[in-house]
Amino acid sequence: MKTTVVSLITIVFLLSPSYGLSQSKKGKSKILKVGEVEKLAGDFKFTEGPAADAKGNVYFTDLRQHLILIWTVDNKLDTFRTESGRTNGLYFDKQGNLAACEGDPGRISLTSPDGTISIAADTYEGKRFNQPNDVWIHPNGGMYFTDPKYGSDVKNLDQDGMHVYYINPDRSSVVRVCDDFEKPNGVIGTSNGKTLYVTDAQASKTYQYSINPDGTLSNKTLFVEVGCDGMTVDKKGNVYMTPRGKHSVDIYSASGNFIESIEVPERPSNVCFGGKNGKQLYITARTSIYRVAMTTKGVN
């Protein structure tokens, strides 16, 4: 009888979520993902850069067709901008301005709610940027962006390397805040403006930094030995990453522990939260855009 009781306790313990089933790398856990991955639209050339506005509409790019598109909260596809300069990453500020990484002209542009386009930054020390890739806007209005380069002429750089930059809130200056990356790509920060995550796609590593009051970075720490295209964070501080070469979105806790994978039919490039309730994860993946319901909201 004693042996039977021990066996039952053991079985219950093994089946308990606290035992670690939520850490399964097979993506079986549903602690964050509560719906199935749904394809919203397809037949694009290369989707990237999703970002949600205050209403939950999700803007994304088809960079090879120079388009910025919108998936509305009413489940309709619309076009926001044509001739976008091969825009990649997008992000909204508190005033509703849309920041865009325009790869062809090598600049960060801002589109106001009334449609006026201005330039936030297009040079550093008199030279144009390489190919701005991803951008995140600090709560104070400052902007961090990565500047790698992709393509056949990758060795022909406009800058002296592939770096990370910070545009101060009044757009009067640009500071290089990281200069030791092989190829920086995805960038995202926490809602309190204290931590910045930057991925080195070439080195297959992602780092976290403390954000100083003047916008500079300190306390560089390895977050995970994973390189990715894009990232986002949720209200719980979990980090959602699109690992290069995988058909999944992988989720890590703020301490860098693996939580679960969301399998996607195509290789994801980037992610953001959006929708009317802010609990839907939107995934750009090559020729399509996908969506999945989650248990938590994003902070973007």
C-alpha positions, 0 to 999 in steps of 0.5 A: 500500500505504501508503495502505491501511494508513493507511485501516485504522488510521483505520477502527479508530480511528473504531470504537474506544470511546475515540473517543467512541462511548460519549458518543453522545447517541443512547443507542447505547452499552452501557457502563453499560446491559447489559439492556433496559428492562423494565416491572414494573407499571403502572396507577398514577396518578403514580409517584415517589420510588424508594428501596432498602432494605438487601436491595434491595427498592425502595419507591416512591410513587403520590403521587396515590393516597397510597400507598407501594408495594414491588417486592420482590427476589422480583418481587412488588408489595406495599403498605407504607403507605396514607394517606401524605400524598401522599408524593413522595421517599423515602430509607433511612438506615443504621438502616433508617428510611424518610424520606418527603417528605409533600407534603400536611402539608408535612413529612419523616416517618420510618418505623422498621423496626417501623412506628413513624412519627415526624416529622423536621421539619415547620416552619421558623421557625414556618411549615410547609414548602411541599411537600417533594419529594425527600430524601437522607440524609448518612452522618452521618444528616443529611437534605437535602430540597428544598421546592418547590411544584406545582399551581394555587396555586403562588404561595401559598407557606407559606415565603418561597420554594422552598428547600433545607433540612438537618435535623441528625443528632439532628433538633434543628434545621433549617437553610436551606442554599440560598435562591437557587433558582427551584424546587429538585427532585431532590437526591442526594449522594455516598457519601463525604458530600462532594458534594451535587447539587441540580437547579433544575427551573425554571431547567433547571440542576443544581448541585453543592456541597461539604458542610461538616462542619456540614451547610452548603454551599459552592462552588456550581458548575454541574454541567450545564445540565439540570433534572430531577425525580430523580437517583441516583449509582453506585459510579463517581460517575456521576449519573443524571438524569430530564430534564424533558420527555424519555422517558429517563434521562440519565447524566453522569460526575462531571465533567459529561460526557454518557455515555448515555441510557436510553430509557423508554416513559414520562417518568421521574420518578425513579431508584434502584439496587436488586435483590439485586445492587444493579446494577438501575436502577429507574425510576418513570415516570408510570403505571408502574415499570421496571427495567434491568440495569446494569454498576455498583452504586448507592450508595443 
